[in-house]
Amino acid sequence: MDRQRFTKVSLLAILSLFVLLTFVISAPAEVNTVLGPISPDKLGTTLVHEHFAFAYPGWYADETMAPYDYKAVLKTNLGVIERAQKYGITTIIDATTNDVGGRNPKLYKKLAKKTGMNIICSTGLYTEHEGAPAYFKTRQVWYGTDISKMMSELFIKEITQGIGKTDVKAGVIKCGTSGGGKISPYETAVLKAAVVAQKATGVPIITHTEGPAGGVEQAELFLSEGANPKKVMIGHVSNSKDIEYHKAILAKGVYIAFDRIGLEIFTPTPVNVKNIAELCKLGFANQIMLSHDTVNVWLGRQIETPEPVLKALANWRIDFISEKVLPALKAQGVTDEQIKTMMVDNPRNLFLGK
């Protein structure tokens, strides 16, 4: 081959490689739904933190008294999804982690097939206080096991290969902290594992925070471990009435979620509306998402709920944001475009890392 021809071939090869790399880099990420991958552009109006069924660890010890009723759980959730769809909700992220009760990929698939709702399920571990850390902690104490490595391997496998024997792949990593601004060594291991899994798979991290604190510390830990801030959503900021707390998390460049709206035992809805509206006026609409953290079915034995608690939970339902909160935000000056940003664009961009 003469030199001139070799140069042309080489240039052509380089150009082809450049085009291929450009396509790969610019190609939109796919989102793992329970029925398979979809483009983030197809998510539409999204509730970013809900639970189709939930129970705290240990519920199965009481299963003799309150066995799992699949048909009842399915029926209840079909009704809930129908109510959400009346308001144009097209995607729901179920934030139930591996170590609590209620995560059920087969249920999610059935619900998605029957309703057409995009459902995204989670991999991850809950807080040390309310999760089930004993399995990992005893291995660490007795055998010196690197539990964070164990956890990241689990998360990655559930994202890339599927959960258990199902073909359902997790679409987000969910983790949490329970000590307000303090993150325990166990929870640190979980959060670090989440970052490793995010780097390996590209999926977003969503979180649980307790008390009116913890979000800043979570964001700082994620960033110190090299997480993509545009693929991190700090949850339950609506536990706090303090807008300065919200601003402090936003300053880290991550997304935040007012995702316990309607759960009045934490923050009254008018306070959440006022804070969200003020943040939108300050230019933060492109970092905010909204949801309820509803539990459609509590597994285990039912509890006699006191009347004052029932009143505080009256607005805790899947259609509350759509029916009541969005109009209230508009009355406070939030525009239709800002609402679309929070409900459609930001969930999509969380998966794109934008």
C-alpha positions as CSV (number, residue, x, y, z in Angstrom):
1,M,0.0,0.0,0.0
2,D,1.5,3.4,-1.0
3,R,1.9,6.1,1.5
4,Q,-0.9,8.4,0.1
5,R,-3.4,5.5,0.1
6,F,-2.3,4.5,3.6
7,T,-2.9,8.1,4.8
8,K,-6.4,8.2,3.3
9,V,-7.3,4.8,4.9
10,S,-6.0,6.0,8.2
11,L,-7.9,9.3,8.1
12,L,-11.1,7.4,7.1
13,A,-10.6,5.0,10.0
14,I,-10.1,7.9,12.5
15,L,-13.1,9.7,11.1
16,S,-15.3,6.6,11.4
17,L,-14.1,6.1,15.0
18,F,-14.9,9.7,15.8
19,V,-18.4,9.4,14.4
20,L,-18.9,6.2,16.4
21,L,-17.7,7.7,19.6
22,T,-19.8,10.8,19.0
23,F,-22.9,8.6,18.6
24,V,-22.1,6.6,21.7
25,I,-21.4,9.7,23.9
26,S,-24.5,11.6,22.6
27,A,-26.9,8.6,22.5
28,P,-29.5,9.0,25.2
29,A,-29.3,6.7,28.3
30,E,-32.0,4.1,28.7
31,V,-34.1,3.7,31.8
32,N,-34.7,0.3,33.3
33,T,-38.4,-0.1,33.8
34,V,-39.9,-3.3,35.0
35,L,-41.0,-4.1,31.5
36,G,-37.6,-3.3,30.0
37,P,-35.5,-0.3,29.0
38,I,-37.1,2.9,27.6
39,S,-35.8,6.2,26.5
40,P,-35.8,8.9,29.3
41,D,-37.9,11.0,26.9
42,K,-40.7,8.5,27.4
43,L,-41.0,8.9,31.2
44,G,-43.3,11.9,31.0
45,T,-44.9,13.2,34.2
46,T,-43.2,11.3,37.0
47,L,-43.7,10.7,40.7
48,V,-40.1,10.0,41.9
49,H,-40.7,8.4,45.3
50,E,-43.7,6.1,46.1
51,H,-44.3,2.6,47.5
52,F,-46.8,0.1,46.1
53,A,-46.4,-2.0,49.3
54,F,-44.1,-1.7,52.3
55,A,-43.3,-3.2,55.7
56,Y,-40.5,-2.7,58.1
57,P,-38.1,-5.6,58.5
58,G,-39.5,-8.4,60.7
59,W,-43.0,-8.2,59.3
60,Y,-42.7,-11.7,58.0
61,A,-42.4,-12.9,61.6
62,D,-46.1,-12.1,61.9
63,E,-47.1,-13.7,58.6
64,T,-49.1,-16.4,60.4
65,M,-51.4,-13.6,61.7
66,A,-51.3,-11.5,58.5
67,P,-50.3,-13.5,55.4
68,Y,-49.3,-11.8,52.2
69,D,-52.4,-11.4,50.0
70,Y,-51.2,-10.9,46.5
71,K,-54.6,-10.5,44.9
72,A,-55.6,-7.8,47.4
73,V,-52.3,-6.0,47.0
74,L,-52.7,-6.1,43.2
75,K,-56.3,-4.8,43.3
76,T,-55.5,-1.9,45.6
77,N,-52.6,-0.8,43.5
78,L,-54.5,-1.0,40.2
79,G,-57.0,1.4,41.8
80,V,-54.2,3.7,42.9
81,I,-52.5,3.7,39.5
82,E,-55.9,4.5,37.8
83,R,-56.3,7.6,40.0
84,A,-52.7,8.7,39.1
85,Q,-53.4,8.2,35.4
86,K,-56.4,10.5,35.6
87,Y,-54.0,13.3,36.3
88,G,-51.6,12.4,33.6
89,I,-49.0,10.6,35.7
90,T,-47.1,8.2,33.3
91,T,-44.2,7.0,35.5
92,I,-43.8,6.0,39.1
93,I,-40.5,5.2,40.9
94,D,-41.1,2.6,43.6
95,A,-38.4,3.4,46.2
96,T,-38.6,0.2,48.2
97,T,-35.2,-1.2,49.1
98,N,-34.0,-4.8,49.3
99,D,-34.0,-5.2,53.0
100,V,-37.6,-4.1,53.9
101,G,-40.9,-5.7,53.0
102,G,-42.8,-5.0,49.8
103,R,-40.3,-5.0,47.0
104,N,-42.0,-7.4,44.5
105,P,-40.8,-7.3,40.8
106,K,-43.5,-9.7,39.7
107,L,-46.2,-7.5,41.2
108,Y,-44.7,-4.4,39.5
109,K,-44.6,-6.2,36.1
110,K,-48.3,-7.2,36.5
111,L,-49.3,-3.7,37.4
112,A,-47.3,-2.2,34.5
113,K,-48.8,-4.7,32.0
114,K,-52.3,-4.1,33.1
115,T,-52.2,-0.3,33.3
116,G,-49.4,0.9,30.9
117,M,-47.8,2.8,33.8
118,N,-44.0,3.0,33.6
119,I,-42.8,1.5,36.8
120,I,-39.2,1.8,37.9
121,C,-38.0,-0.3,40.9
122,S,-35.0,0.1,43.2
123,T,-32.0,-1.7,44.4
124,G,-30.5,-0.6,47.6
125,L,-30.5,-0.7,51.4
126,Y,-32.5,1.3,53.9
127,T,-31.3,3.1,57.0
128,E,-29.4,1.3,59.9
129,H,-32.2,2.3,62.3
130,E,-35.1,1.0,60.3
131,G,-33.5,-1.3,57.8
132,A,-32.0,-4.8,58.3
133,P,-28.3,-4.3,58.8
134,A,-27.6,-7.4,60.8
135,Y,-26.8,-9.7,57.8
136,F,-24.0,-7.4,56.6
137,K,-22.8,-6.1,60.0
138,T,-22.3,-9.6,61.4
139,R,-20.2,-10.6,58.4
140,Q,-18.1,-7.4,58.9
141,V,-17.6,-8.0,62.7
142,W,-17.1,-11.8,62.6
143,Y,-15.1,-12.2,59.3
144,G,-13.8,-8.8,58.5
145,T,-15.8,-8.7,55.3
146,D,-15.7,-5.6,53.1
147,I,-19.5,-5.1,53.2
148,S,-19.5,-2.1,51.0
149,K,-18.0,-4.2,48.2
150,M,-20.6,-6.9,48.9
151,M,-23.3,-4.3,48.6
152,S,-22.1,-2.7,45.4
153,E,-21.8,-6.1,43.8
154,L,-25.4,-6.8,44.7
155,F,-26.6,-3.4,43.4
156,I,-24.7,-3.8,40.1
157,K,-26.0,-7.3,39.5
158,E,-29.6,-6.2,40.1
159,I,-29.2,-3.3,37.7
160,T,-27.4,-5.1,34.9
161,Q,-28.7,-8.7,35.2
162,G,-32.0,-8.6,37.1
163,I,-33.4,-9.0,40.6
164,G,-33.4,-12.6,41.9
165,K,-34.7,-15.0,39.3
166,T,-36.8,-12.4,37.6
167,D,-35.7,-10.5,34.5
168,V,-36.6,-7.2,36.1
169,K,-33.7,-4.8,36.3
170,A,-33.5,-2.1,38.9
171,G,-33.6,1.5,37.5
172,V,-32.4,3.4,40.6
173,I,-30.3,2.9,43.7
174,K,-32.1,3.9,46.9
175,C,-30.2,4.4,50.2
176,G,-30.8,6.4,53.4
177,T,-29.4,7.8,56.6
178,S,-31.2,7.8,60.0
179,G,-29.2,10.1,62.3
180,G,-30.1,13.5,61.0
181,G,-26.7,15.0,60.1
182,K,-24.8,12.0,61.3
183,I,-24.1,9.1,59.0
184,S,-23.2,5.8,60.8
185,P,-20.4,3.6,59.6
186,Y,-22.9,1.1,58.3
187,E,-24.8,3.8,56.4
188,T,-21.5,5.1,55.1
189,A,-20.8,1.7,53.6
190,V,-24.2,1.7,51.9
191,L,-23.7,5.2,50.4
192,K,-20.2,4.4,49.2
193,A,-21.6,1.2,47.6
194,A,-24.2,3.2,45.9
195,V,-21.6,5.5,44.3
196,V,-19.6,2.5,43.1
197,A,-22.7,1.1,41.5
198,Q,-23.6,4.4,40.0
199,K,-20.2,4.7,38.4
200,A,-20.5,1.2,37.0
201,T,-24.0,1.4,35.6
202,G,-24.9,5.1,35.3
203,V,-28.2,4.8,37.2
204,P,-29.3,7.5,39.6
205,I,-29.1,7.5,43.4
206,I,-32.2,8.6,45.3
207,T,-32.2,8.9,49.1
208,H,-34.1,8.9,52.3
209,T,-33.3,11.4,55.0
210,E,-34.7,11.6,58.5
211,G,-35.5,14.6,60.6
212,P,-35.1,18.1,59.2
213,A,-31.4,17.3,58.4
214,G,-29.0,15.0,56.7
215,G,-29.3,16.0,53.1
216,V,-26.2,18.2,53.1
217,E,-24.1,15.4,54.6
218,Q,-25.4,12.9,52.1
219,A,-24.6,15.1,49.2
220,E,-21.1,15.8,50.5
221,L,-20.3,12.1,51.0
222,F,-21.6,11.3,47.5
223,L,-19.5,14.1,45.9
224,S,-16.4,13.1,47.9
225,E,-16.7,9.6,46.5
226,G,-17.0,10.9,43.0
227,A,-20.7,10.5,42.3
228,N,-22.2,12.4,39.4
229,P,-24.2,15.2,41.2
230,K,-26.6,15.4,38.3
231,K,-27.6,11.7,39.0
232,V,-28.2,12.2,42.7
233,M,-31.6,13.2,44.2
234,I,-31.6,13.9,47.9
235,G,-35.0,12.9,49.3
236,H,-37.4,14.0,52.0
237,V,-36.2,17.6,52.1
238,S,-39.9,18.3,52.9
239,N,-39.2,17.0,56.4
240,S,-37.7,20.4,57.0
241,K,-39.6,23.7,57.1
242,D,-36.3,25.7,56.7
243,I,-35.7,26.9,53.2
244,E,-32.1,27.7,54.1
245,Y,-31.6,23.9,54.5
246,H,-33.0,23.4,51.1
247,K,-30.7,26.0,49.6
248,A,-27.7,24.4,51.3
249,I,-28.3,21.1,49.6
250,L,-29.0,22.7,46.2
251,A,-25.7,24.5,46.5
252,K,-24.0,21.1,46.1
253,G,-25.4,20.8,42.6
254,V,-27.6,17.8,43.3
255,Y,-31.4,17.4,42.8
256,I,-33.7,17.6,45.8
257,A,-37.1,16.1,46.3
258,F,-40.1,17.4,48.2
259,D,-41.3,13.9,48.2
260,R,-43.4,13.6,51.4
261,I,-46.0,16.1,50.3
262,G,-49.3,15.4,52.0
263,L,-47.7,13.7,54.9
264,E,-48.7,16.5,57.3
265,I,-47.1,15.0,60.4
266,F,-43.7,16.3,59.1
267,T,-44.5,19.6,57.3
268,P,-47.9,21.2,56.6
269,T,-48.6,21.4,52.9
270,P,-48.9,25.3,52.9
271,V,-45.4,25.5,54.2
272,N,-44.1,23.1,51.5
273,V,-46.0,25.1,48.8
274,K,-44.5,28.4,50.1
275,N,-41.0,27.0,50.1
276,I,-41.2,25.4,46.7
277,A,-42.7,28.6,45.2
278,E,-39.9,30.7,46.8
279,L,-37.2,28.3,45.5
280,C,-38.7,28.5,42.0
281,K,-38.6,32.3,42.2
282,L,-34.9,32.1,43.1
283,G,-34.2,30.0,40.0
284,F,-34.0,26.5,41.5
285,A,-37.0,24.9,39.6
286,N,-34.5,22.9,37.5
287,Q,-33.2,21.0,40.6
288,I,-36.6,20.2,42.3
289,M,-38.8,17.1,42.1
290,L,-42.1,16.3,43.7
291,S,-43.7,13.2,45.2
292,H,-45.6,11.8,48.1
293,D,-43.8,8.7,49.6
294,T,-47.2,7.0,49.7
295,V,-47.6,3.5,50.9
296,N,-50.5,1.9,49.1
297,V,-50.5,-1.3,51.1
298,W,-48.9,-1.9,54.5
299,L,-47.9,-5.5,54.9
300,G,-48.4,-7.3,58.2
301,R,-51.0,-6.9,60.8
302,Q,-53.1,-3.8,60.5
303,I,-52.8,-1.2,63.3
304,E,-55.6,0.7,65.0
305,T,-54.8,4.2,63.9
306,P,-55.7,7.0,66.3
307,E,-58.1,9.7,65.0
308,P,-55.5,12.6,65.1
309,V,-53.1,10.5,63.1
310,L,-55.8,9.7,60.5
311,K,-56.5,13.4,60.1
312,A,-52.8,14.1,59.6
313,L,-52.7,11.4,56.9
314,A,-55.8,12.5,55.0
315,N,-53.9,14.2,52.2
316,W,-51.3,11.4,51.9
317,R,-52.5,10.0,48.6
318,I,-51.2,9.4,45.0
319,D,-53.2,12.3,43.4
320,F,-52.7,15.0,46.1
321,I,-49.9,16.8,44.3
322,S,-51.8,16.8,41.0
323,E,-55.2,17.7,42.5
324,K,-54.3,20.3,45.2
325,V,-50.6,21.2,45.3
326,L,-49.9,22.1,41.7
327,P,-52.9,24.6,41.6
328,A,-51.6,26.0,45.0
329,L,-48.2,26.5,43.5
330,K,-49.6,28.3,40.5
331,A,-51.5,30.6,42.9
332,Q,-48.1,31.4,44.4
333,G,-46.7,32.4,41.0
334,V,-45.1,29.1,39.9
335,T,-45.5,28.9,36.1
336,D,-46.8,26.0,34.0
337,E,-43.2,25.8,32.6
338,Q,-41.7,25.5,36.0
339,I,-44.2,22.8,36.9
340,K,-43.3,20.9,33.8
341,T,-39.7,21.3,34.7
342,M,-40.2,19.7,38.2
343,M,-42.6,17.0,37.1
344,V,-41.3,16.0,33.6
345,D,-37.9,17.5,32.7
346,N,-36.0,17.0,36.0
347,P,-36.9,13.2,36.4
348,R,-35.8,12.7,32.7
349,N,-32.6,14.7,33.3
350,L,-31.9,12.7,36.5
351,F,-31.5,9.6,34.3
352,L,-29.6,11.5,31.6
353,G,-27.2,13.2,34.1
354,K,-28.1,16.7,33.0
